[in-house]
Amino acid sequence: MDQFFKDAGSDEKKDLNFKVPPNFHADYKAFAAQHGVPMSDILYRSFQLFRLSLIWTH
């Protein structure tokens, strides 16, 4: 998992464009600020944990 986070910090980035409800966005943004991490870091970590959870359940 450490390699994933090293790669996530690279200079090359691509946009992800999707809409979320305003209350979800506000909660997500507040959570990131409270924990002092970028919103993108939460997305990277969430995706990696979701991916691992599928491995554990199959």
C-alpha positions in Angstrom: 0.0 0.0 0.0 2.9 2.4 0.6 3.8 2.2 -3.1 0.3 3.4 -4.0 0.7 6.5 -1.9 4.1 7.2 -3.3 2.7 7.1 -6.8 -0.3 9.2 -5.8 2.0 12.1 -5.0 3.6 12.2 -8.4 3.5 15.5 -10.4 1.4 14.0 -13.2 -2.3 14.3 -12.5 -5.5 13.6 -14.4 -8.9 15.2 -13.6 -11.8 13.1 -12.2 -15.1 14.8 -12.9 -18.2 13.7 -11.1 -20.9 15.4 -9.1 -21.8 14.8 -5.5 -24.6 16.2 -3.3 -23.7 19.6 -1.7 -24.0 18.2 1.9 -21.6 15.3 1.0 -19.1 17.7 -0.4 -19.3 20.0 2.7 -18.9 17.0 5.0 -16.0 15.6 3.0 -14.2 18.9 2.8 -14.7 19.5 6.6 -13.4 16.0 7.4 -10.3 16.6 5.3 -9.7 20.0 7.0 -10.2 18.6 10.5 -7.6 15.9 9.8 -5.2 18.2 7.9 -5.1 16.1 4.8 -6.0 17.0 1.2 -9.4 15.8 -0.1 -7.5 13.9 -2.8 -5.6 11.9 -0.2 -8.9 10.7 1.3 -10.0 9.6 -2.1 -6.8 7.7 -2.8 -7.0 6.0 0.6 -10.7 5.2 0.3 -10.2 3.6 -3.1 -7.3 1.5 -1.9 -9.2 0.3 1.2 -12.3 -0.5 -1.0 -10.1 -2.4 -3.4 -8.6 -4.4 -0.5 -12.0 -5.1 1.0 -13.1 -6.8 -2.2 -10.0 -9.0 -2.1 -10.9 -10.0 1.5 -14.5 -10.8 0.7 -13.9 -12.9 -2.4 
